[in-house]
Structures are given as structure tokens and as C-alpha cells.
Amino acid sequence: MPSSRIVTGDCVEELAKLPAGSVDLVFADPPYNLQLQGDLKRPDDSHVDAVTDDWDKFASFETYDAFTRGWLKACKRVLKPAGTIWVIGSYHNIFRVGAIMQDLGFWILNDVIWRKSNPMPNFRGRRFTNAHETMIWASRDADAKGYTFNYEVLKAGNEDIQVRSDWTLPLCTGEERLKGKDGKKLHPTQKPEALLARVILSSSRPDDLVLDPFNGTGTTGAVARHLGRRYIGIERDPAYAKAAEKRIAAVKPLEAPTLAPFMTAREAPRVPFNALIERGLISPGAKLTDAKKRHEALVRADGAVSFGDNVGSIHKMGAMAQGLEACNGWTFWHVETSKGLQLIDELRAKIRAEMDV
């Protein structure tokens, strides 16, 4: 299978052709069922280019619910046990979608608010400006284990602060917006690439298979390809599909080093303190100290350390030195070198680098 492909057809029918349990991540931007009645106009009587396409029109809520249940069941079948799904919507449909997801056994992990920094105003002046959309992020099942959430790398890119569930990003505008020969926007609800990048980076890994059952003009596919993910998009409108194919083909994937998985402390191979002694990185008899040289411990030949009359691990002795219940000795103790104090965790990192090679 090519790394990126678009299938033209009905999403439920095409999803049935895919192997069960084959997709790592689904991003779905289904019709919102906006229920617009007639043209939307500004106060100066000019026309607003809103969503009036037939694909967003449904005879009733019951019809929309049946449609939603059908494509969600099809997506659940192709998701891997540890796969996750994102669904974006507005107040018109997201509550109905969320309820149906729960009915089908999906387990909601988060609802994420996309706060638009440049929203369209409410021209009639009868409601608040609709300045956000909601995304539901869910695992395939309630007991799903091992789903991808790149918590550490997201936090690292956010100045070591946990990323919140409200994301402020602008609407798709400028050169990013695809336009037809008439100069008008090709698709009325094209999502910004920055939004898809955050979704894909948060909940998938390089070479994972990303699926968008409502491909549109291919924003998900373009971002997936750029980030080194494989991609399948399903689109029933041939014109949209053709534009998306051209767009995705022009995308150049990032170089491998910029996409290398972020190894968390939990995922890193275990290195005992004694390994530092065996490798000659620390010698028996060496003195360990904290960053401010307030406490001192002695390295023993057996890999334990002594602090006063007490003997134990780097963690227990670190905790004792501080009067705490627990301590990460790797980030507490330092060793004196010709270049000054060095954190023993940096010595452990050298061994891990060798193991990785």
C-alpha cells in the first residue's frame, strides 16, 4: 500500500473493505448538520459564504443519528485495540455524536476546545459569537491499554507545562486555504493544518496509519505525510478528492531526526547504579553530593552508597539526606569531575545511548 492514498466513495462502504484492527488513529470531521434555513447575510445585506452544500443536509435528527452510528461503527471495526479516534464538531452535532460514541462503547478520554482566534461574527446579533468547536478524543474501548499519548514531548514543547484541553488557533486563511478557479474557497470547512498537527503529534507515532473518513481537501493527509505517518482518506466528492491528491502529493515529509520518537523515562531501558561502576564511569570510593554540596555520600564497591552510618540505594540515601519519604537519586546526586559537578543521571544517559546504538 502506498504511504498515502485517497479512496473515492462512501465512507461506510469503503471502510468495510479495510482489514479489521488496522488503523492507529482516526480523525473525523463529519457533516455538522447545521440546519441553515436560507441564505445567511451580513447587516449590509451582503451574502455570507456559509455551508449550504447538500452533504450537510439531513432530513431529520433521526436520519443524522443513523448516519453517525453507521460511520462510527465502521471506524471502530478498523481501529487497532490501542487505537484512538478524534471527532470534531460544533454545538449543532457534537453532543449527539458524543452520546452515540458512548452508546457504541468508545471511551472518551478528553473533550478539547478549539478556540478560534479569528472567528466569524454573529451577523444577526441574536446569539454569542460562536468562537469555538469541540473535539472528542476517545479510545476504542473502556479498557483499552497502551494507547498513544505523547505527553512528555507535548509538555517539552510547551515550556515544561502540561498542555491544556483548550487550544487557541486561527481559522484556515491565506495561502493555506485551497481555492477554485473562480478564486473562491474550494471547501467551506477546511481545517487549519496547525490543528491537525497537534492532534497527530499528540496521539500517533511515525509510520502509524492515520485515517480520515471525511477527507475533504486533504488537510489530515497533508499533515500526516509531512509528519511521517501513513494515511488513508475517504471522500465521496471526486472534485475534493482530486484536489486533495494533488495537495498531498506536493507535501515533502520531514527528515527522520525531526520525527524521532521521544523516549520517556518510563520507556527508557533500566540501568542500575552499579552499571556506572562496572563501566568505570564512577569509581568505588568516589564522593556523591547534592547540587549545593550540603550532603555527601560514599560510593561502595557493591553499588550501594553510604550516608553517615546508613547504607542503601542512591534513592534511599537521597531521601534520608533530605528527610523525605522518597527521592529520585539519579537527579539528586552529583559526582565531582575535572569540569565540576556532574549529575549522575548524565552518566546513565551515556550507557543508554550505547544500548540504543
Disulfide bonds with the S-S distance in Angstrom:
none
